[in-house]
């Protein structure tokens, strides 16, 4: 089991390489390596699909912004050098997203919260990270439940009814869950100063701690050297 902080540190090291080396060849190599690692961890192609979903809108926007405004025109509203610039920028962004998704494949929200909690002053950071990362799946679940309830009541969701019948119930439920979670944490003494302990801490070996410190430094040195 990999400590979530180690996975995030390695992912950040990939960002250093992408931005530091800043060549299409390096970006392409990092995309391939990151997706291969993520696929080996998840045993499916979901990470690749996630990267495509994140990078495709940005790639299209880069193409719209840069492709028409180069000097080597090859078609109306399309230039060769502008398209090349758009491709390089899109590939760089894809490499950044691949590093992020690959790191996320090794991170579970509860483990990340526990790992952050062990840091000095990490109890508030742990709460913020856990709440933020859980917000999207909780919101998705509440939207699904609310849609099912409206369907059972034969209430169609239209432009006029989307706010009272869908948006407001989902927001109310999310705020209620947040309030209940806050009271539970207050009862558990979450705001009390001082170090916190957990019943089953996330494994954190000396090797992983060394990797968290050395990997970014090595990548920074490689980027500066190249």
mmCIF file of the C-alpha atoms, coordinates in Angstrom:
data_MODEL
# 
_entry.id   MODEL 
# 
loop_
_atom_site.group_PDB 
_atom_site.id 
_atom_site.type_symbol 
_atom_site.label_atom_id 
_atom_site.label_alt_id 
_atom_site.label_comp_id 
_atom_site.label_asym_id 
_atom_site.label_entity_id 
_atom_site.label_seq_id 
_atom_site.pdbx_PDB_ins_code 
_atom_site.Cartn_x 
_atom_site.Cartn_y 
_atom_site.Cartn_z 
_atom_site.occupancy 
_atom_site.B_iso_or_equiv 
_atom_site.pdbx_formal_charge 
_atom_site.auth_seq_id 
_atom_site.auth_comp_id 
_atom_site.auth_asym_id 
_atom_site.auth_atom_id 
_atom_site.pdbx_PDB_model_num 
ATOM 1   C CA . UNK A 1 1   ? 0.000   0.000  0.000   1.00 0.00 ? 1   UNK A CA 1 
ATOM 2   C CA . UNK A 1 2   ? 1.383   3.388  -1.034  1.00 0.00 ? 2   UNK A CA 1 
ATOM 3   C CA . UNK A 1 3   ? 1.043   6.342  1.309   1.00 0.00 ? 3   UNK A CA 1 
ATOM 4   C CA . UNK A 1 4   ? -1.197  8.982  -0.345  1.00 0.00 ? 4   UNK A CA 1 
ATOM 5   C CA . UNK A 1 5   ? 1.359   11.702 0.341   1.00 0.00 ? 5   UNK A CA 1 
ATOM 6   C CA . UNK A 1 6   ? 3.978   9.682  -1.543  1.00 0.00 ? 6   UNK A CA 1 
ATOM 7   C CA . UNK A 1 7   ? 1.680   9.298  -4.543  1.00 0.00 ? 7   UNK A CA 1 
ATOM 8   C CA . UNK A 1 8   ? 0.951   13.020 -4.572  1.00 0.00 ? 8   UNK A CA 1 
ATOM 9   C CA . UNK A 1 9   ? 4.657   13.864 -4.249  1.00 0.00 ? 9   UNK A CA 1 
ATOM 10  C CA . UNK A 1 10  ? 5.517   11.639 -7.218  1.00 0.00 ? 10  UNK A CA 1 
ATOM 11  C CA . UNK A 1 11  ? 2.672   13.194 -9.205  1.00 0.00 ? 11  UNK A CA 1 
ATOM 12  C CA . UNK A 1 12  ? 3.997   16.655 -8.365  1.00 0.00 ? 12  UNK A CA 1 
ATOM 13  C CA . UNK A 1 13  ? 7.434   15.495 -9.505  1.00 0.00 ? 13  UNK A CA 1 
ATOM 14  C CA . UNK A 1 14  ? 5.890   14.633 -12.858 1.00 0.00 ? 14  UNK A CA 1 
ATOM 15  C CA . UNK A 1 15  ? 4.535   18.175 -13.065 1.00 0.00 ? 15  UNK A CA 1 
ATOM 16  C CA . UNK A 1 16  ? 8.052   19.492 -12.433 1.00 0.00 ? 16  UNK A CA 1 
ATOM 17  C CA . UNK A 1 17  ? 9.373   17.408 -15.333 1.00 0.00 ? 17  UNK A CA 1 
ATOM 18  C CA . UNK A 1 18  ? 6.564   18.463 -17.678 1.00 0.00 ? 18  UNK A CA 1 
ATOM 19  C CA . UNK A 1 19  ? 6.929   22.169 -16.969 1.00 0.00 ? 19  UNK A CA 1 
ATOM 20  C CA . UNK A 1 20  ? 10.709  22.109 -16.575 1.00 0.00 ? 20  UNK A CA 1 
ATOM 21  C CA . UNK A 1 21  ? 11.696  20.138 -19.673 1.00 0.00 ? 21  UNK A CA 1 
ATOM 22  C CA . UNK A 1 22  ? 8.797   21.605 -21.676 1.00 0.00 ? 22  UNK A CA 1 
ATOM 23  C CA . UNK A 1 23  ? 9.175   19.585 -24.880 1.00 0.00 ? 23  UNK A CA 1 
ATOM 24  C CA . UNK A 1 24  ? 6.540   17.554 -26.754 1.00 0.00 ? 24  UNK A CA 1 
ATOM 25  C CA . UNK A 1 25  ? 8.726   14.449 -26.506 1.00 0.00 ? 25  UNK A CA 1 
ATOM 26  C CA . UNK A 1 26  ? 8.943   14.709 -22.711 1.00 0.00 ? 26  UNK A CA 1 
ATOM 27  C CA . UNK A 1 27  ? 5.223   15.389 -22.393 1.00 0.00 ? 27  UNK A CA 1 
ATOM 28  C CA . UNK A 1 28  ? 4.355   12.391 -24.576 1.00 0.00 ? 28  UNK A CA 1 
ATOM 29  C CA . UNK A 1 29  ? 6.698   10.116 -22.625 1.00 0.00 ? 29  UNK A CA 1 
ATOM 30  C CA . UNK A 1 30  ? 5.213   11.236 -19.309 1.00 0.00 ? 30  UNK A CA 1 
ATOM 31  C CA . UNK A 1 31  ? 1.659   10.687 -20.602 1.00 0.00 ? 31  UNK A CA 1 
ATOM 32  C CA . UNK A 1 32  ? 2.530   7.125  -21.624 1.00 0.00 ? 32  UNK A CA 1 
ATOM 33  C CA . UNK A 1 33  ? 4.327   6.371  -18.353 1.00 0.00 ? 33  UNK A CA 1 
ATOM 34  C CA . UNK A 1 34  ? 1.615   7.872  -16.153 1.00 0.00 ? 34  UNK A CA 1 
ATOM 35  C CA . UNK A 1 35  ? -1.227  6.098  -17.942 1.00 0.00 ? 35  UNK A CA 1 
ATOM 36  C CA . UNK A 1 36  ? 0.656   2.790  -17.868 1.00 0.00 ? 36  UNK A CA 1 
ATOM 37  C CA . UNK A 1 37  ? 1.163   3.104  -14.100 1.00 0.00 ? 37  UNK A CA 1 
ATOM 38  C CA . UNK A 1 38  ? -2.470  4.085  -13.547 1.00 0.00 ? 38  UNK A CA 1 
ATOM 39  C CA . UNK A 1 39  ? -3.744  1.225  -15.713 1.00 0.00 ? 39  UNK A CA 1 
ATOM 40  C CA . UNK A 1 40  ? -1.556  -1.254 -13.857 1.00 0.00 ? 40  UNK A CA 1 
ATOM 41  C CA . UNK A 1 41  ? -2.979  -0.019 -10.558 1.00 0.00 ? 41  UNK A CA 1 
ATOM 42  C CA . UNK A 1 42  ? -6.656  0.072  -11.553 1.00 0.00 ? 42  UNK A CA 1 
ATOM 43  C CA . UNK A 1 43  ? -6.488  -2.864 -14.025 1.00 0.00 ? 43  UNK A CA 1 
ATOM 44  C CA . UNK A 1 44  ? -8.719  -0.999 -16.488 1.00 0.00 ? 44  UNK A CA 1 
ATOM 45  C CA . UNK A 1 45  ? -8.654  1.928  -18.893 1.00 0.00 ? 45  UNK A CA 1 
ATOM 46  C CA . UNK A 1 46  ? -10.695 4.307  -16.735 1.00 0.00 ? 46  UNK A CA 1 
ATOM 47  C CA . UNK A 1 47  ? -7.666  6.563  -16.059 1.00 0.00 ? 47  UNK A CA 1 
ATOM 48  C CA . UNK A 1 48  ? -7.077  6.991  -19.797 1.00 0.00 ? 48  UNK A CA 1 
ATOM 49  C CA . UNK A 1 49  ? -10.725 7.910  -20.338 1.00 0.00 ? 49  UNK A CA 1 
ATOM 50  C CA . UNK A 1 50  ? -10.541 10.375 -17.443 1.00 0.00 ? 50  UNK A CA 1 
ATOM 51  C CA . UNK A 1 51  ? -7.466  12.053 -18.933 1.00 0.00 ? 51  UNK A CA 1 
ATOM 52  C CA . UNK A 1 52  ? -9.162  12.297 -22.325 1.00 0.00 ? 52  UNK A CA 1 
ATOM 53  C CA . UNK A 1 53  ? -12.277 13.822 -20.753 1.00 0.00 ? 53  UNK A CA 1 
ATOM 54  C CA . UNK A 1 54  ? -10.160 16.401 -18.917 1.00 0.00 ? 54  UNK A CA 1 
ATOM 55  C CA . UNK A 1 55  ? -7.807  17.233 -21.774 1.00 0.00 ? 55  UNK A CA 1 
ATOM 56  C CA . UNK A 1 56  ? -10.128 17.234 -24.788 1.00 0.00 ? 56  UNK A CA 1 
ATOM 57  C CA . UNK A 1 57  ? -11.985 20.498 -23.980 1.00 0.00 ? 57  UNK A CA 1 
ATOM 58  C CA . UNK A 1 58  ? -8.680  22.244 -23.307 1.00 0.00 ? 58  UNK A CA 1 
ATOM 59  C CA . UNK A 1 59  ? -7.193  20.885 -26.533 1.00 0.00 ? 59  UNK A CA 1 
ATOM 60  C CA . UNK A 1 60  ? -10.155 22.191 -28.523 1.00 0.00 ? 60  UNK A CA 1 
ATOM 61  C CA . UNK A 1 61  ? -9.880  25.596 -26.884 1.00 0.00 ? 61  UNK A CA 1 
ATOM 62  C CA . UNK A 1 62  ? -6.146  25.706 -27.657 1.00 0.00 ? 62  UNK A CA 1 
ATOM 63  C CA . UNK A 1 63  ? -6.910  24.892 -31.272 1.00 0.00 ? 63  UNK A CA 1 
ATOM 64  C CA . UNK A 1 64  ? -9.516  27.643 -31.492 1.00 0.00 ? 64  UNK A CA 1 
ATOM 65  C CA . UNK A 1 65  ? -7.193  30.184 -29.879 1.00 0.00 ? 65  UNK A CA 1 
ATOM 66  C CA . UNK A 1 66  ? -3.936  29.439 -31.723 1.00 0.00 ? 66  UNK A CA 1 
ATOM 67  C CA . UNK A 1 67  ? -4.700  27.628 -34.986 1.00 0.00 ? 67  UNK A CA 1 
ATOM 68  C CA . UNK A 1 68  ? -6.080  30.613 -36.968 1.00 0.00 ? 68  UNK A CA 1 
ATOM 69  C CA . UNK A 1 69  ? -3.337  33.071 -36.028 1.00 0.00 ? 69  UNK A CA 1 
ATOM 70  C CA . UNK A 1 70  ? -0.079  31.636 -37.322 1.00 0.00 ? 70  UNK A CA 1 
ATOM 71  C CA . UNK A 1 71  ? 1.903   32.613 -40.403 1.00 0.00 ? 71  UNK A CA 1 
ATOM 72  C CA . UNK A 1 72  ? 1.838   29.388 -42.464 1.00 0.00 ? 72  UNK A CA 1 
ATOM 73  C CA . UNK A 1 73  ? -1.787  29.289 -43.610 1.00 0.00 ? 73  UNK A CA 1 
ATOM 74  C CA . UNK A 1 74  ? -2.920  25.920 -44.951 1.00 0.00 ? 74  UNK A CA 1 
ATOM 75  C CA . UNK A 1 75  ? -6.704  26.452 -44.908 1.00 0.00 ? 75  UNK A CA 1 
ATOM 76  C CA . UNK A 1 76  ? -9.205  29.115 -43.898 1.00 0.00 ? 76  UNK A CA 1 
ATOM 77  C CA . UNK A 1 77  ? -8.853  29.765 -40.147 1.00 0.00 ? 77  UNK A CA 1 
ATOM 78  C CA . UNK A 1 78  ? -6.046  27.180 -39.932 1.00 0.00 ? 78  UNK A CA 1 
ATOM 79  C CA . UNK A 1 79  ? -2.270  27.666 -39.924 1.00 0.00 ? 79  UNK A CA 1 
ATOM 80  C CA . UNK A 1 80  ? 0.413   25.019 -39.610 1.00 0.00 ? 80  UNK A CA 1 
ATOM 81  C CA . UNK A 1 81  ? 2.494   26.813 -36.977 1.00 0.00 ? 81  UNK A CA 1 
ATOM 82  C CA . UNK A 1 82  ? -0.594  27.823 -34.984 1.00 0.00 ? 82  UNK A CA 1 
ATOM 83  C CA . UNK A 1 83  ? -1.849  24.245 -34.963 1.00 0.00 ? 83  UNK A CA 1 
ATOM 84  C CA . UNK A 1 84  ? 1.600   23.049 -33.873 1.00 0.00 ? 84  UNK A CA 1 
ATOM 85  C CA . UNK A 1 85  ? 1.589   25.456 -30.932 1.00 0.00 ? 85  UNK A CA 1 
ATOM 86  C CA . UNK A 1 86  ? -1.923  24.323 -29.983 1.00 0.00 ? 86  UNK A CA 1 
ATOM 87  C CA . UNK A 1 87  ? -0.814  20.687 -30.159 1.00 0.00 ? 87  UNK A CA 1 
ATOM 88  C CA . UNK A 1 88  ? 2.202   21.277 -27.922 1.00 0.00 ? 88  UNK A CA 1 
ATOM 89  C CA . UNK A 1 89  ? 0.136   23.119 -25.326 1.00 0.00 ? 89  UNK A CA 1 
ATOM 90  C CA . UNK A 1 90  ? -2.586  20.469 -25.405 1.00 0.00 ? 90  UNK A CA 1 
ATOM 91  C CA . UNK A 1 91  ? -0.010  17.693 -25.031 1.00 0.00 ? 91  UNK A CA 1 
ATOM 92  C CA . UNK A 1 92  ? 1.576   19.487 -22.083 1.00 0.00 ? 92  UNK A CA 1 
ATOM 93  C CA . UNK A 1 93  ? -1.808  19.844 -20.382 1.00 0.00 ? 93  UNK A CA 1 
ATOM 94  C CA . UNK A 1 94  ? -2.554  16.183 -21.086 1.00 0.00 ? 94  UNK A CA 1 
ATOM 95  C CA . UNK A 1 95  ? 0.726   15.228 -19.392 1.00 0.00 ? 95  UNK A CA 1 
ATOM 96  C CA . UNK A 1 96  ? -0.185  17.296 -16.330 1.00 0.00 ? 96  UNK A CA 1 
ATOM 97  C CA . UNK A 1 97  ? -3.604  15.655 -16.112 1.00 0.00 ? 97  UNK A CA 1 
ATOM 98  C CA . UNK A 1 98  ? -2.069  12.199 -16.609 1.00 0.00 ? 98  UNK A CA 1 
ATOM 99  C CA . UNK A 1 99  ? 0.245   12.779 -13.639 1.00 0.00 ? 99  UNK A CA 1 
ATOM 100 C CA . UNK A 1 100 ? -2.698  13.924 -11.539 1.00 0.00 ? 100 UNK A CA 1 
ATOM 101 C CA . UNK A 1 101 ? -4.901  10.966 -12.494 1.00 0.00 ? 101 UNK A CA 1 
ATOM 102 C CA . UNK A 1 102 ? -2.066  8.480  -11.987 1.00 0.00 ? 102 UNK A CA 1 
ATOM 103 C CA . UNK A 1 103 ? -1.401  9.872  -8.515  1.00 0.00 ? 103 UNK A CA 1 
ATOM 104 C CA . UNK A 1 104 ? -5.120  9.768  -7.752  1.00 0.00 ? 104 UNK A CA 1 
ATOM 105 C CA . UNK A 1 105 ? -5.233  6.074  -8.638  1.00 0.00 ? 105 UNK A CA 1 
ATOM 106 C CA . UNK A 1 106 ? -3.142  5.401  -5.522  1.00 0.00 ? 106 UNK A CA 1 
ATOM 107 C CA . UNK A 1 107 ? -5.115  7.711  -3.224  1.00 0.00 ? 107 UNK A CA 1 
ATOM 108 C CA . UNK A 1 108 ? -8.167  6.820  -1.166  1.00 0.00 ? 108 UNK A CA 1 
ATOM 109 C CA . UNK A 1 109 ? -9.957  9.735  0.465   1.00 0.00 ? 109 UNK A CA 1 
ATOM 110 C CA . UNK A 1 110 ? -9.991  8.195  3.986   1.00 0.00 ? 110 UNK A CA 1 
ATOM 111 C CA . UNK A 1 111 ? -6.288  7.347  3.764   1.00 0.00 ? 111 UNK A CA 1 
ATOM 112 C CA . UNK A 1 112 ? -5.449  10.841 2.504   1.00 0.00 ? 112 UNK A CA 1 
ATOM 113 C CA . UNK A 1 113 ? -7.406  12.392 5.371   1.00 0.00 ? 113 UNK A CA 1 
ATOM 114 C CA . UNK A 1 114 ? -5.569  10.228 7.901   1.00 0.00 ? 114 UNK A CA 1 
ATOM 115 C CA . UNK A 1 115 ? -2.182  10.957 6.327   1.00 0.00 ? 115 UNK A CA 1 
ATOM 116 C CA . UNK A 1 116 ? -2.825  14.708 6.386   1.00 0.00 ? 116 UNK A CA 1 
ATOM 117 C CA . UNK A 1 117 ? -4.061  14.511 9.951   1.00 0.00 ? 117 UNK A CA 1 
ATOM 118 C CA . UNK A 1 118 ? -0.676  13.177 11.058  1.00 0.00 ? 118 UNK A CA 1 
ATOM 119 C CA . UNK A 1 119 ? 1.058   16.326 9.789   1.00 0.00 ? 119 UNK A CA 1 
ATOM 120 C CA . UNK A 1 120 ? 1.638   19.308 12.106  1.00 0.00 ? 120 UNK A CA 1 
ATOM 121 C CA . UNK A 1 121 ? -1.555  21.325 12.085  1.00 0.00 ? 121 UNK A CA 1 
ATOM 122 C CA . UNK A 1 122 ? -3.021  18.889 9.583   1.00 0.00 ? 122 UNK A CA 1 
ATOM 123 C CA . UNK A 1 123 ? -6.371  18.298 11.273  1.00 0.00 ? 123 UNK A CA 1 
ATOM 124 C CA . UNK A 1 124 ? -8.066  21.240 9.557   1.00 0.00 ? 124 UNK A CA 1 
ATOM 125 C CA . UNK A 1 125 ? -6.335  20.439 6.263   1.00 0.00 ? 125 UNK A CA 1 
ATOM 126 C CA . UNK A 1 126 ? -7.498  16.852 6.596   1.00 0.00 ? 126 UNK A CA 1 
ATOM 127 C CA . UNK A 1 127 ? -11.089 17.974 7.110   1.00 0.00 ? 127 UNK A CA 1 
ATOM 128 C CA . UNK A 1 128 ? -10.974 20.355 4.134   1.00 0.00 ? 128 UNK A CA 1 
ATOM 129 C CA . UNK A 1 129 ? -9.426  17.757 1.837   1.00 0.00 ? 129 UNK A CA 1 
ATOM 130 C CA . UNK A 1 130 ? -11.845 15.023 2.897   1.00 0.00 ? 130 UNK A CA 1 
ATOM 131 C CA . UNK A 1 131 ? -14.907 17.235 2.597   1.00 0.00 ? 131 UNK A CA 1 
ATOM 132 C CA . UNK A 1 132 ? -13.864 18.635 -0.784  1.00 0.00 ? 132 UNK A CA 1 
ATOM 133 C CA . UNK A 1 133 ? -13.035 15.265 -2.321  1.00 0.00 ? 133 UNK A CA 1 
ATOM 134 C CA . UNK A 1 134 ? -16.265 13.722 -1.027  1.00 0.00 ? 134 UNK A CA 1 
ATOM 135 C CA . UNK A 1 135 ? -18.441 16.603 -2.236  1.00 0.00 ? 135 UNK A CA 1 
ATOM 136 C CA . UNK A 1 136 ? -18.584 15.515 -5.890  1.00 0.00 ? 136 UNK A CA 1 
ATOM 137 C CA . UNK A 1 137 ? -19.603 11.868 -5.301  1.00 0.00 ? 137 UNK A CA 1 
ATOM 138 C CA . UNK A 1 138 ? -22.075 12.928 -2.621  1.00 0.00 ? 138 UNK A CA 1 
ATOM 139 C CA . UNK A 1 139 ? -23.559 15.569 -4.920  1.00 0.00 ? 139 UNK A CA 1 
ATOM 140 C CA . UNK A 1 140 ? -23.791 13.066 -7.779  1.00 0.00 ? 140 UNK A CA 1 
ATOM 141 C CA . UNK A 1 141 ? -25.587 10.595 -5.542  1.00 0.00 ? 141 UNK A CA 1 
ATOM 142 C CA . UNK A 1 142 ? -28.040 13.235 -4.285  1.00 0.00 ? 142 UNK A CA 1 
ATOM 143 C CA . UNK A 1 143 ? -28.802 14.356 -7.857  1.00 0.00 ? 143 UNK A CA 1 
ATOM 144 C CA . UNK A 1 144 ? -29.552 10.753 -8.797  1.00 0.00 ? 144 UNK A CA 1 
ATOM 145 C CA . UNK A 1 145 ? -31.803 10.230 -5.771  1.00 0.00 ? 145 UNK A CA 1 
ATOM 146 C CA . UNK A 1 146 ? -33.648 13.505 -6.358  1.00 0.00 ? 146 UNK A CA 1 
ATOM 147 C CA . UNK A 1 147 ? -34.212 12.688 -10.019 1.00 0.00 ? 147 UNK A CA 1 
ATOM 148 C CA . UNK A 1 148 ? -35.618 9.287  -9.058  1.00 0.00 ? 148 UNK A CA 1 
ATOM 149 C CA . UNK A 1 149 ? -37.943 10.919 -6.529  1.00 0.00 ? 149 UNK A CA 1 
ATOM 150 C CA . UNK A 1 150 ? -39.202 13.383 -9.134  1.00 0.00 ? 150 UNK A CA 1 
ATOM 151 C CA . UNK A 1 151 ? -39.710 10.563 -11.598 1.00 0.00 ? 151 UNK A CA 1 
ATOM 152 C CA . UNK A 1 152 ? -41.767 8.583  -9.067  1.00 0.00 ? 152 UNK A CA 1 
ATOM 153 C CA . UNK A 1 153 ? -43.879 11.671 -8.402  1.00 0.00 ? 153 UNK A CA 1 
ATOM 154 C CA . UNK A 1 154 ? -44.333 12.199 -12.172 1.00 0.00 ? 154 UNK A CA 1 
ATOM 155 C CA . UNK A 1 155 ? -42.741 15.644 -11.920 1.00 0.00 ? 155 UNK A CA 1 
ATOM 156 C CA . UNK A 1 156 ? -40.725 16.353 -15.068 1.00 0.00 ? 156 UNK A CA 1 
ATOM 157 C CA . UNK A 1 157 ? -37.541 18.392 -14.702 1.00 0.00 ? 157 UNK A CA 1 
ATOM 158 C CA . UNK A 1 158 ? -37.824 21.394 -17.017 1.00 0.00 ? 158 UNK A CA 1 
ATOM 159 C CA . UNK A 1 159 ? -36.235 24.827 -17.202 1.00 0.00 ? 159 UNK A CA 1 
ATOM 160 C CA . UNK A 1 160 ? -38.980 26.158 -14.897 1.00 0.00 ? 160 UNK A CA 1 
ATOM 161 C CA . UNK A 1 161 ? -38.847 23.357 -12.345 1.00 0.00 ? 161 UNK A CA 1 
ATOM 162 C CA . UNK A 1 162 ? -35.134 22.523 -12.233 1.00 0.00 ? 162 UNK A CA 1 
ATOM 163 C CA . UNK A 1 163 ? -34.445 24.995 -9.404  1.00 0.00 ? 163 UNK A CA 1 
ATOM 164 C CA . UNK A 1 164 ? -37.252 24.079 -6.955  1.00 0.00 ? 164 UNK A CA 1 
ATOM 165 C CA . UNK A 1 165 ? -37.405 20.373 -7.794  1.00 0.00 ? 165 UNK A CA 1 
ATOM 166 C CA . UNK A 1 166 ? -33.735 19.506 -8.306  1.00 0.00 ? 166 UNK A CA 1 
ATOM 167 C CA . UNK A 1 167 ? -31.189 22.168 -7.357  1.00 0.00 ? 167 UNK A CA 1 
ATOM 168 C CA . UNK A 1 168 ? -32.713 23.282 -4.044  1.00 0.00 ? 168 UNK A CA 1 
ATOM 169 C CA . UNK A 1 169 ? -33.301 19.746 -2.663  1.00 0.00 ? 169 UNK A CA 1 
ATOM 170 C CA . UNK A 1 170 ? -29.738 18.730 -3.573  1.00 0.00 ? 170 UNK A CA 1 
ATOM 171 C CA . UNK A 1 171 ? -28.209 21.843 -1.966  1.00 0.00 ? 171 UNK A CA 1 
ATOM 172 C CA . UNK A 1 172 ? -30.353 21.427 1.139   1.00 0.00 ? 172 UNK A CA 1 
ATOM 173 C CA . UNK A 1 173 ? -29.276 17.807 1.545   1.00 0.00 ? 173 UNK A CA 1 
ATOM 174 C CA . UNK A 1 174 ? -25.590 18.638 1.064   1.00 0.00 ? 174 UNK A CA 1 
ATOM 175 C CA . UNK A 1 175 ? -25.770 21.464 3.610   1.00 0.00 ? 175 UNK A CA 1 
ATOM 176 C CA . UNK A 1 176 ? -27.541 19.163 6.072   1.00 0.00 ? 176 UNK A CA 1 
ATOM 177 C CA . UNK A 1 177 ? -24.865 16.489 5.650   1.00 0.00 ? 177 UNK A CA 1 
ATOM 178 C CA . UNK A 1 178 ? -22.145 19.098 6.169   1.00 0.00 ? 178 UNK A CA 1 
ATOM 179 C CA . UNK A 1 179 ? -23.838 20.342 9.339   1.00 0.00 ? 179 UNK A CA 1 
ATOM 180 C CA . UNK A 1 180 ? -24.145 16.829 10.752  1.00 0.00 ? 180 UNK A CA 1 
ATOM 181 C CA . UNK A 1 181 ? -20.515 16.111 9.928   1.00 0.00 ? 181 UNK A CA 1 
ATOM 182 C CA . UNK A 1 182 ? -19.401 19.340 11.599  1.00 0.00 ? 182 UNK A CA 1 
ATOM 183 C CA . UNK A 1 183 ? -21.278 18.538 14.810  1.00 0.00 ? 183 UNK A CA 1 
ATOM 184 C CA . UNK A 1 184 ? -19.817 15.039 14.904  1.00 0.00 ? 184 UNK A CA 1 
ATOM 185 C CA . UNK A 1 185 ? -16.287 16.377 14.498  1.00 0.00 ? 185 UNK A CA 1 
ATOM 186 C CA . UNK A 1 186 ? -16.845 19.019 17.159  1.00 0.00 ? 186 UNK A CA 1 
ATOM 187 C CA . UNK A 1 187 ? -18.066 16.326 19.547  1.00 0.00 ? 187 UNK A CA 1 
ATOM 188 C CA . UNK A 1 188 ? -14.934 14.303 18.812  1.00 0.00 ? 188 UNK A CA 1 
ATOM 189 C CA . UNK A 1 189 ? -12.732 17.286 19.733  1.00 0.00 ? 189 UNK A CA 1 
ATOM 190 C CA . UNK A 1 190 ? -11.479 17.944 16.231  1.00 0.00 ? 190 UNK A CA 1 
ATOM 191 C CA . UNK A 1 191 ? -10.801 21.621 16.952  1.00 0.00 ? 191 UNK A CA 1 
ATOM 192 C CA . UNK A 1 192 ? -8.755  20.961 20.072  1.00 0.00 ? 192 UNK A CA 1 
ATOM 193 C CA . UNK A 1 193 ? -5.101  22.044 19.469  1.00 0.00 ? 193 UNK A CA 1 
ATOM 194 C CA . UNK A 1 194 ? -2.362  19.458 19.475  1.00 0.00 ? 194 UNK A CA 1 
ATOM 195 C CA . UNK A 1 195 ? -1.395  16.327 17.559  1.00 0.00 ? 195 UNK A CA 1 
ATOM 196 C CA . UNK A 1 196 ? -4.093  13.847 16.596  1.00 0.00 ? 196 UNK A CA 1 
ATOM 197 C CA . UNK A 1 197 ? -3.857  10.072 16.418  1.00 0.00 ? 197 UNK A CA 1 
ATOM 198 C CA . UNK A 1 198 ? -5.871  7.526  14.451  1.00 0.00 ? 198 UNK A CA 1 
ATOM 199 C CA . UNK A 1 199 ? -6.723  3.945  15.296  1.00 0.00 ? 199 UNK A CA 1 
ATOM 200 C CA . UNK A 1 200 ? -5.155  2.534  12.120  1.00 0.00 ? 200 UNK A CA 1 
ATOM 201 C CA . UNK A 1 201 ? -2.616  5.013  10.716  1.00 0.00 ? 201 UNK A CA 1 
ATOM 202 C CA . UNK A 1 202 ? -1.628  4.903  7.071   1.00 0.00 ? 202 UNK A CA 1 
ATOM 203 C CA . UNK A 1 203 ? 1.649   2.970  6.596   1.00 0.00 ? 203 UNK A CA 1 
ATOM 204 C CA . UNK A 1 204 ? 4.545   5.347  6.094   1.00 0.00 ? 204 UNK A CA 1 
ATOM 205 C CA . UNK A 1 205 ? 7.950   3.741  5.798   1.00 0.00 ? 205 UNK A CA 1 
ATOM 206 C CA . UNK A 1 206 ? 11.300  5.499  5.864   1.00 0.00 ? 206 UNK A CA 1 
ATOM 207 C CA . UNK A 1 207 ? 11.709  4.661  2.173   1.00 0.00 ? 207 UNK A CA 1 
ATOM 208 C CA . UNK A 1 208 ? 8.484   6.453  1.280   1.00 0.00 ? 208 UNK A CA 1 
ATOM 209 C CA . UNK A 1 209 ? 9.449   9.490  3.325   1.00 0.00 ? 209 UNK A CA 1 
ATOM 210 C CA . UNK A 1 210 ? 12.755  9.579  1.493   1.00 0.00 ? 210 UNK A CA 1 
ATOM 211 C CA . UNK A 1 211 ? 10.972  9.308  -1.864  1.00 0.00 ? 211 UNK A CA 1 
ATOM 212 C CA . UNK A 1 212 ? 8.707   12.234 -0.987  1.00 0.00 ? 212 UNK A CA 1 
ATOM 213 C CA . UNK A 1 213 ? 11.723  14.459 -0.412  1.00 0.00 ? 213 UNK A CA 1 
ATOM 214 C CA . UNK A 1 214 ? 14.115  13.209 -3.072  1.00 0.00 ? 214 UNK A CA 1 
ATOM 215 C CA . UNK A 1 215 ? 11.780  12.680 -6.049  1.00 0.00 ? 215 UNK A CA 1 
ATOM 216 C CA . UNK A 1 216 ? 10.876  16.379 -6.489  1.00 0.00 ? 216 UNK A CA 1 
ATOM 217 C CA . UNK A 1 217 ? 14.505  17.414 -6.009  1.00 0.00 ? 217 UNK A CA 1 
ATOM 218 C CA . UNK A 1 218 ? 15.761  14.874 -8.558  1.00 0.00 ? 218 UNK A CA 1 
ATOM 219 C CA . UNK A 1 219 ? 13.112  15.924 -11.086 1.00 0.00 ? 219 UNK A CA 1 
ATOM 220 C CA . UNK A 1 220 ? 13.974  19.570 -10.536 1.00 0.00 ? 220 UNK A CA 1 
ATOM 221 C CA . UNK A 1 221 ? 17.656  18.821 -11.107 1.00 0.00 ? 221 UNK A CA 1 
ATOM 222 C CA . UNK A 1 222 ? 16.833  16.876 -14.294 1.00 0.00 ? 222 UNK A CA 1 
ATOM 223 C CA . UNK A 1 223 ? 14.675  19.717 -15.576 1.00 0.00 ? 223 UNK A CA 1 
ATOM 224 C CA . UNK A 1 224 ? 17.395  22.269 -14.908 1.00 0.00 ? 224 UNK A CA 1 
ATOM 225 C CA . UNK A 1 225 ? 20.068  20.070 -16.467 1.00 0.00 ? 225 UNK A CA 1 
ATOM 226 C CA . UNK A 1 226 ? 18.084  19.431 -19.662 1.00 0.00 ? 226 UNK A CA 1 
# 
